[in-house]
């Protein structure tokens, strides 16, 4: 039986469903093999008509038994219909409690499919935090939602941008709060985790070191900006070196990513959200995808907003989703689980 990627529809009122239709209908789809989309048939049918993109599904099922049969028949593009949206109240660009519940249900089912060996990896398109909040959910991001569904701790987030691997020490939070997490103990913990997660030679170049960014500018020739390098990052790097981890730094964040793009590092560790994302999006916006490591299964995300103003207009280009599906398939072929 083929190894399937579970693809979640995300925020139905956003551009995710359009990206799915177009990605599964493009010539590059041969690069990502078999896919089972989890979502709502009526919504995809309406969107297909409205933007004049054909439905790409070779089979549509609504039960686990139907899914098993479609997989045994070798269907490459399956829609698992949850019938989870009220189409009488649905409107493009308008997230609601109904679309929030549908997003949550689709994510739950996709995780269940992986946990029960129907699929090998998860790929997601953008959600909208407001609709999930309107539906009464306290977890409104994929990171927390999937950690909850998979009963595991939150893993490490990595940006994969044209071969450059960028891990984040902190996640979505205020910069003022993120600075409080730049301590010797927490930096060392992140270094050890990243080193452990980057031992697959098929994915990472083990002959090259890790590198970690600095907090303050010109840290090498000035101690007037702040104490973080001297009290946290440098001691953590030295300790990591002492236990056999090949890591350099802190490297000034203004040129760390340039060096990474030149292939000098196995992977790099950014300290804050924007250190990672601004650099990655500037390198190659369309081909930047997010990989979550440390979960029981591989998860690759199109880490963008739901672009509500573009929904239902047929204007989106699916390059980012094609890249996410391609990266997921490459990792599956290489045996990566998480």
HUMO-V639259 format. One record per residue. RES is the residue in one small letter. SS is DSSP state (helix for helix, strand for strand, loop for the rest). PSI is psi in degrees with one decimal (NA if undefined). D_CENTER is the distance of its C-alpha to the mean C-alpha in whole Angstrom. Layout:
res ss psi d_center
RES SS PSI D_CENTER
RES SS PSI D_CENTER
This chain:
res ss psi d_center
x loop 142.2 26
x loop 153.2 23
x loop 113.1 19
x loop 149.8 17
x strand 129.7 14
x strand 121.4 13
x strand 118.5 12
x strand 141.3 12
x loop -17.6 14
x loop -148.2 12
x loop 111.9 15
x loop -28.9 18
x loop -2.0 20
x loop -159.2 17
x loop -5.2 16
x helix -49.6 14
x helix -36.8 16
x helix -42.1 18
x helix -39.3 15
x helix -49.9 15
x helix -44.2 19
x helix -38.0 19
x helix -40.4 17
x loop -6.5 18
x loop 2.2 22
x loop 160.2 21
x helix -30.6 23
x helix -6.0 20
x helix -17.9 19
x helix -18.1 21
x helix -16.3 18
x loop 9.5 16
x loop -139.0 19
x loop 136.0 19
x strand 138.7 17
x strand 115.8 17
x strand 134.6 16
x strand 117.0 17
x strand -147.6 18
x loop 120.5 22
x helix -45.7 24
x helix -39.2 26
x helix -46.6 24
x helix -37.1 23
x helix -44.0 26
x helix -46.3 27
x helix -40.9 24
x helix -44.5 25
x helix -42.6 29
x helix -35.7 28
x helix 2.3 26
x loop 46.6 28
x loop 126.1 26
x loop 148.9 27
x loop 126.7 25
x loop 2.2 23
x loop 131.6 23
x loop -13.7 26
x strand 141.5 26
x strand 125.3 26
x strand 162.6 26
x loop 6.6 26
x loop 160.9 27
x helix -37.0 26
x helix -40.9 29
x helix -36.0 29
x helix -45.3 25
x helix -43.7 27
x helix -41.2 29
x helix -38.5 27
x helix -41.2 25
x helix -31.2 29
x loop -5.2 30
x loop 20.2 27
x loop 134.1 26
x loop -25.7 23
x strand 97.8 21
x strand 137.3 22
x strand 121.8 21
x strand 105.6 21
x strand 118.8 23
x loop -8.2 23
x loop 56.1 25
x loop 6.9 24
x loop 143.1 25
x loop 100.2 28
x loop -16.9 28
x loop -28.4 32
x loop -5.0 30
x loop 141.5 27
x loop 134.1 26
x loop 140.7 24
x loop 3.7 22
x loop 90.3 24
x loop 147.4 21
x loop 174.1 23
x helix -34.1 24
x helix -44.2 24
x helix -29.5 21
x helix -44.4 19
x helix -40.0 21
x helix -41.2 19
x helix -44.1 16
x helix -44.7 16
x helix -42.7 18
x helix -40.8 16
x helix -43.3 13
x helix -45.7 16
x helix -39.6 18
x helix -43.3 15
x helix -41.3 14
x helix -40.8 18
x helix -40.3 18
x helix -44.2 16
x helix -25.3 18
x loop 19.4 21
x loop 20.7 20
x loop -26.3 20
x loop 160.4 17
x loop -17.3 15
x strand 160.0 11
x strand 134.2 9
x strand 135.7 7
x strand 149.2 7
x loop 170.8 9
x loop 142.7 10
x loop 179.8 12
x loop 118.3 15
x helix -31.0 16
x helix -41.6 19
x helix -37.6 20
x helix -39.4 18
x helix -40.8 21
x helix -30.8 23
x loop -2.9 23
x loop 11.9 24
x loop 138.7 20
x loop -22.4 20
x loop 115.2 16
x loop 13.7 15
x loop 152.0 11
x helix -39.8 8
x helix -48.9 9
x helix -36.8 12
x helix -47.0 13
x helix -35.5 11
x helix -40.3 13
x helix -45.6 16
x helix -34.3 16
x loop 1.1 16
x loop 49.5 18
x loop 162.4 17
x loop 156.6 16
x loop 131.9 13
x loop -164.3 11
x strand 139.6 11
x strand 132.1 8
x strand 132.1 8
x strand 131.7 8
x strand 110.6 9
x strand 102.3 12
x loop 40.4 15
x loop -15.6 15
x strand 130.4 15
x strand 118.5 13
x strand 113.0 12
x strand 156.6 12
x strand 128.7 13
x loop -40.5 16
x loop 163.0 15
x loop -152.0 13
x loop 105.0 13
x loop 166.2 17
x loop 141.7 20
x helix -37.4 21
x helix -38.5 25
x helix -35.2 23
x helix -33.3 21
x helix -30.7 24
x loop -17.6 25
x loop 1.7 23
x loop 79.7 24
x loop 161.4 26
x helix -49.1 28
x helix -44.9 27
x helix -37.2 23
x helix -44.3 22
x helix -40.4 24
x helix -44.1 22
x helix -43.2 19
x helix -45.7 20
x helix -42.3 22
x helix -45.3 18
x helix -41.8 17
x helix -42.3 20
x helix -37.9 19
x helix -12.5 16
x loop 34.5 17
x loop 1.3 20
x loop 110.6 19
x loop -23.7 21
x loop -22.1 20
x loop -38.2 16
x loop 146.1 18
x loop 100.3 21
x loop -8.7 23
x loop -5.7 26
x loop 154.0 25
x loop 162.2 24
x strand 163.4 21
x strand 146.8 22
x strand 142.8 21
x strand 159.9 22
x loop 164.3 25
x loop -48.6 25
x loop 150.9 28
x loop 149.2 29
x loop 37.4 32
x loop -27.0 32
x loop -28.1 34
x loop 13.8 37
x loop 134.8 37
x loop 18.1 37
x loop -8.4 37
x loop -33.9 34
x loop 166.1 33
x loop -2.9 33
x helix -40.0 29
x helix -47.8 29
x helix -34.7 33
x helix -21.5 32
x helix -59.3 29
x helix -50.5 27
x helix -47.6 30
x helix -36.2 31
x helix -40.4 28
x helix -43.2 27
x helix -41.1 31
x helix -42.3 31
x helix -43.9 28
x helix -39.3 30
x helix -23.9 33
x loop 14.8 31
x loop 10.2 30
x loop 129.2 26
x loop 96.9 26
x strand 143.6 25
x strand 157.9 26
x strand -180.0 26
x strand 140.5 26
x strand 135.0 26
x loop 127.7 26
x helix -21.7 23
x helix -20.5 24
x helix 0.9 25
x helix -47.0 22
x helix -31.3 20
x helix -43.8 23
x helix -38.5 24
x helix -41.2 20
x helix -23.0 20
x loop -1.6 24
x loop 25.1 22
x loop -17.1 24
x loop 152.8 21
x loop -44.9 20
x strand 162.8 17
x strand 155.0 17
x strand 114.6 17
x strand 152.5 16
x loop -27.6 18
x loop 161.8 17
x helix -52.1 14
x helix -26.5 16
x helix -38.6 17
x helix -51.1 14
x helix -39.0 12
x helix -43.8 16
x helix -46.5 17
x helix -46.2 14
x helix -29.4 14
x helix -34.0 18
x helix -49.9 17
x helix 90.4 16
x loop -48.5 14
x loop -30.3 14
x loop 16.2 12
x strand 123.1 10
x strand 161.6 6
x strand 130.7 3
x strand 130.3 4
x strand 119.8 6
x strand 152.8 10
x loop -1.3 13
x loop 166.5 12
x loop -8.8 15
x loop 161.5 12
x strand 133.6 10
x strand 126.9 6
x strand 132.7 4
x strand 144.4 3
x loop 100.7 6
x loop 70.6 6
x loop 175.4 10
x loop 168.2 12
x loop -8.8 14
x loop 55.9 17
x helix -33.0 20
x helix -16.2 22
x helix -6.2 21
x loop 138.2 21
x loop 10.8 23
x loop -10.3 25
x loop 21.1 24
x loop -7.5 23
x loop 147.3 19
x loop 128.7 18
x loop 24.5 15
x helix -43.8 15
x helix -39.7 11
x helix -39.0 10
x helix -41.7 13
x helix -43.6 11
x helix -43.9 8
x helix -38.5 11
x helix -44.4 13
x helix -43.6 11
x helix -44.3 10
x helix -41.1 14
x helix -43.0 15
x helix -38.4 13
x helix -45.2 15
x helix -34.9 18
x loop -0.1 18
x loop 11.8 18
x loop 130.8 15
x loop -53.7 14
x loop NA 12
